[in-house]
C-alpha cells in the first residue's frame, strides 16, 4: 500500500497534478516504421486523400501532433497564462522598450523587446511590424538590462514604414543545455517527464507568440502597430525557430525562415553534398560544387539536441522520422498568410539549399488547394548566411503588394524571382528525384 502511494505521488511530481494523454496512440520512437522517400503530405493518417480545405484542416492537426510529439514539443496552453506589459523609452537608442511579463500560477517571468517605430503618420489600423530574432544580447539574461542595439534589418524595416522589433530570444531560453530563461522558469524542463521536455526552438517560438499576445492586448494600440500584420524572420538556428513559430501560431502573417537547414526547412531525406550547380543566374560560377557535408541527424540529436524535444533524440534513423520538412512549410499555408523562405547557396553547404527548395516545392499543393498559390515563396541569394538587405527590400516590396495593394510594377524588385528560380528554372536536370512531381508546373 505504501509503495502504491509513493508511486502515485512520484507520478504527480513528475507530470503535474494532471497527465494529459499527449500523443495517445502514437508509437514510441524506437517503433517507428521506415518511410521510403518523402512522407505523404496530402493524405490523412487513415489513408484518406486530402482533397478539400476541410481535409487539410484535419491533416494539419495530425501534423501538429506529430511535430509536437516527435520533434519540437508541445506549445503551452496560453489560457493558463496571464500577461502584462510595460512600455518605456530606452535612453541610449531612443526606441521603445517593451517588457512582457507572463504569469503561470504563482510563477512569473519576463523578457524585453526593443521597438523601432517608423517616422510619420501611422496608416489606418496601425503599422505592420517585423519581429527580428536578434540573440546577440546574450548577457541581458544575466543582468536584466537591455543591450542597446537595433539590427540593420529592423532599421531598414522602419525606413519602409514597418515597425522593427528586436527580439532577444536568449532571454526567453538560453542557447544551451541549461534550460533556463523566461520560458523554462514557467515551464521547467524535467528530465524524467517527457511531456515537459520541450526544445529551445519551441521556447523561442513561444516568445514570438507572447509578443503578438501583448500587441493584441493593448501594446499595439499604444505603439500604433496593427497586431494582425506581423512579419517574423530569423537566420540559422533562429530560422529553424521561425519555421516552428509559423507552424504553431497561425496569427503570424508572413513567416520568413532564413538559412534554416535541417530541423528547419531543409528536408531530412535529401543530401546535396558533392553536387555541382550552375550559379550564373545569381552572378556566380557556372560550376560550383558543394564540398561541405550537410548537417546530419546525429548532430541535431547530439550537441544540438536541446533544440528539440526529448523524443527526437532517440529516433533511430532519418528514414524513421514520421514527417519531413515540406510538411512544416505546408503548415503555414492559408489564404490569410504568406511564406517567404530565404537562403544563400555558396554560404550554405551545411544547410542543404536544394533540400530547402524541395520543402518549398513539395508544400505547394496545399497552397494550391487553399486557392492562394502565389503566397508561397522562396528567395535564393548567392552568398550570405543572413537575410540580406536586398532580401529585405524584396520581402517588403512583396508585402507592399500583397498586404497593401501596391501595383507590382511600382516596386523596385522583380517579385518573379521569389519562386526558387535557381532550382525550379535552372539546374533542373540534376535535382533530387523527389522534385519530379513539381517540375511539370
N, C-alpha and C positions, 0 to 999 in steps of 0.2 A: 504493500500500500504506500509506504513512504517513498519507495522507488518510483512509483507511478506519479505521485505528486511532484517529486523532483523533476521528472521528465516533462511534466506539464508546465511547470514554472520555467524550466530552461527553454522550452519551445516559445513561451511568451516573451522571454527576454530576447531571444534571437530574432523573432519575427514581428514583435509588437503584439498588442492585445488582440489583433485580428490578422489572420493569414489568408488573404485572398488567393484564390487558385489561379495565379498568373501563369499563362502558358499551359493551361489544363489541356491534356490530350496530346501535347507536342512531345516527340521523343527527346531523350537526353542526347547531348552532342555525340557521344560515342556510338549511338544507334542510328544516326542519320544516314540515309542511303546516298550513294554517289550519284551525281547528276552529270550526264554527258552533254557538253555544250551549255549554252545559257539556259537557266531555268525559264519556264514558260511564264511570260508576263500576262498574257491575255487569256487566262484560264483559271477558274476558281479551283480551290483545293479538291473539290469533289469531281473535277473534270469538266464542269460546265463551261463552255466558251463565254468569254466576256464580249458581248455584242451591243450592250446599251449602257448609257451613263449610270443606270441603277446597278447593273452588273459591276461596273467599275468601282462604285462606291463600296460594294461588298468586298471586292478584291483588294481595294486599298486598305480596308480594315484588317484583312488577312495579312497583308504585307506589313502593316504597322505592328501587328502582334509578333510576326517572325523577326523583324528587326529589333523589337524590344526584348524579346526572349533570348535571342541568339547573338546579338551584335552590340547594341548600344546601351540597353537598359530601358527602364520604364520611366516616362516623364511623371513627376509627382502630380498629385491631384491638386490643381490650383484652387479648388473650392475649399481646401483646408488651410489656405494661406490668407493672411491679412497683410495688405500692402499700404505703405505710406511713403511720402517723398518730401524732400525739401529742395528748394532752388536758391542758389546764392551766386553772387558774382565771384568768379575766380580772379584774384587780383593780378596775377602775372600776365595771363593771356587776355584778360578782359572778356572771356567767354562765360557761359553759364555752367555751373557745376550742379548736376542733378544727382542727388543721393537717394537711393532706393532702399527702403528697409522692408524686409519680409519677416513676418512672424508666423510660426507654426507652433500651436500650443503655447508653451511658456518660453520658447526659444526664439530669439530674433537675430538677424544678421543683415548686414548692409554692404552695398558697393556703390561706387560713383561712376558716372559717365560725364564727359565734357561735351557740351553742346555749342556748336558754332552756327549762328543764325545768319542767313543772307541779309544783305543790306536792302533797304527799300521796303515797299509795302508788300505784305503777305497776300497771296492770292485768296480768292474766296474759298473758305474751307480750311485754309492753312497751307504751310509749306510741306512738300514731300520731304522725307528725311532718309539719309544714308547712314546706316549703322556699320561702322568700320571696326572689325576686330583689330585692336592695337595693343598687343600684350607686352610692349616694351616698358610699361610702367610697373614692372615686376615688384620693385621694392615697395610699392604703395601698400601691399598687403601687410607688410611688417610695420609700417609707420602710420597707416591710415591717413596719409597725406597724399594729395594728388600730385603727380609729377607733371609739371606744366609743359605740355607739348601737344600740338594739333597736327594730325597727319596731313601729308600733302594731298591725299585724296579727299579728305574732309574739307580742306581749304578750297580745293577745286570745286567740289560739290556746292559749297556756299556761294562761290562766284557765279554758279549757274542757276541759283535760285532754289537749291536743295539744302536743307539744314544738314550739317555734318555732326555725327555723334561718334566720338572716340570711345569705344567700348573696351575697357581694360579687363579682359576675361580672366586674367590671373588673379584678380580679387575675388572672382566667383569660384574658381578652382585653380590651384597651382598646377603647373605643368610638370608634375612628378608623382611619385607613388605615395606621397604623404596624405593624399585625400583630405586636404584642408582648403579653406576658403569659405565663402558665404554658403555655397550650395551644401557642402559636406558638414557645415555647422548645423544646418537644418535637417539634413538627411544623411546621417553618418554612414560611412562605409563599414559594414560588419563582415569580417572575413568568413564567418560561418553561416551567413544568411545571404543566399543567392539573390533574394529579392531586393536587397539593399546595395548590391554591388554594381552600381551604375557607373558607367565610364565618364571620363573627363569630357569627351566630345559632347555627350548628352548634357553634362553640367553646364558647359559653356552655352549650349543651345537654350537651356532653361533661362540663363541670364538674358538672352535676347527677348524671350517671351515676357520676362518681367519688365523690360524697357517698354515693350508695347503695352503691357498691362497698365503701367502708370501713365502712359500717354493717353490711354482711353479713360483713365480715372481722373484726369484734370490737368496733368502736366502739359499735354498737348495744347490745350486751350490757353494756358498761361504763356507758353512759348510761341504760340501762333503756328503750331505744327498740326497737320492732319494725321491723326493716328492710323488711318487706313492706308496711307501711302508710304509704306516702309520699303526701303531697299536694304539688303543685308549682304555684305561682302567680307571675305577673308581669304587668306593665302596659306597654302601648305596644310599643316595640321588644323589651322583655323578655317581653311577652305573645307576640310572634312566636316568640321562642326557646322559650318554654314549649310552644307548639304543636309546634315541631320536636322538642323533647325527648320529648314524649308520643308522637310518631310513631316515633321512632328507638329508644326504650328502653321495652320492653313491661313492665318491672318497676314503672313509676310507676303507683300505684293510682288516684289522682284527678288529672286534668290540668285546670288552671284558667287558660287564656289569657284575659287581660283587655284590652279596647280595642286589639286587635292589628292590625286593619285589613289593608291589602294586604300580601302577603308573610307574613301570619299566617293568620287565619281568614276574612277577607273575600274573596269571590270577585273575581277579576280582571275577569271578563267582565260585570260589572254596575256601575252608577253611579247613586247616589241624589242627586246634586247637583241642587238645584232642586225636589225632591219635597216635598210637604206632607203631614203626618201629624196625626192626632188623638191627642194625648198625655194626654187627660183621665184615662185609666185609670192613669196614673203620677202624677197630680196636676199635670199641665202644661197647656199651651194646647190648645185644640180645633183649631188650625190652625197648627202650627209648620212652617216651611219651612227646609230645609237650604240655606242660602245659601253654604255652603263648597264648594269643589271637593273631590272625592275624590283621595286620593293617586294620582298617575299612575305608570305603568310607568317613564317617563323619570326620575322622582325616585328610584325604587328602583335603577335601573341607573346613575344618576349619582352624586350626593352620598352616597347610602346604599349604593352598590354593594358596599362591603366587607362588608356584612352577608351577602352571598350568594356563591356560588362563581363562578369566573371565567366559566363559560359563560353564566350568567344575563344578564350584561351585554350580550351580543351576540344575544340572541333578538330578532328584528326587530319583533315586534308582540305585543300581548296575545293575539290570535287564534292565534298560533303557539306559545304556551306549551302543552306537551303535557299538562298537568294543570291542575286548578283546585282551590280550597282546600276544597271539600267532600270531596275525596279525602284531604287531610291530616287533616281532622277524623275521617274514617272509619277512619283507621289506628289510632286509639285504641280502636276497638270491640273488646270482649272480654267474656265473662261475668264475668271477674275484675277489670274495670276500669270507670272512670267518667269521663265528660267533663262539665265544667261551664264553659261559655263565659260570660264576664261582660263587659258593656259598658254604657256610658251611651248617650244619644242626643243630647241638646242640646249636649253637650260633644264630640261625636264626628263632626261633619260631615266631617272629613278621612278618617275611618276606616270610612265606609260601614256603618252599623249594620245596614241591611237586607241588605246583602251578607253580613255575618257570620251573620245569621239564615238566609239561603239556604243557606250552607255547613252550618249545623247541621241544617236540614230535609233537605237533599239527601244527608246522610250517614246518615240514619235507616234506610234499607233494610238497611244492614249490621248495625246493632244488632238489627233485626227478624229477620234471617236467623240471627243467632247466639243468638237466644232471650233477649235482655236489652234489650228496647225502652225500659225506664224508666231505663236508665243513661246515656242521652244527654240533656243538659240545657243550658238557656240562661237566664241571668238578665239582664234589661234594667232598669237603673235610669234615672231621669230625667236626672240631671246628675252629672258627676264622672268625670274621666279617672283612674280608680282602681278598686281593689277596696275598696269602702266597708265600714265595719263592719257595716252592715245586710246587705251581701252575705256577709260572713264569717259572720254569725250564721246565714244561710240555708244556706251551704255546710256549716258544722259541724253544724247540725241535720240536714241531709241525710245526712252521714256517720254521725252517731249512729244514724240509722235504718238505713241501708244497710250499714254496716260492723259495727255493734254491736247491731243488733236492737231498737233503741228503737221504741216504737209511734209512728206519725206524729202521733197526737192528743196525744202527750206532749211534743212540741217546740213552740217558741214561734211559728214561722213557718209560713206556708201553702206547703207544698212544691209545690203545683199551679202556683205562679207561677214555675216554673223551666222552662217549656216555650215560650219565645219568644213569650209571650202577646201582646205589643204588636203583633206582625205576624200570627201564626198564628191569633189570635182576633179582633184588631182590625185595622183598615186593610187587610183582605184584598182589597178591590176595587181597590187601587192598586199591588199588588205586582208585581214582575217576572214576566213570563210563565213563567219557569223554575220558579216556585213551584207551578204548577198541579198537577203530579202529587202534591204533598204536602199540598194543601189538602183533598182529599177525606177524608183520615183525621182 
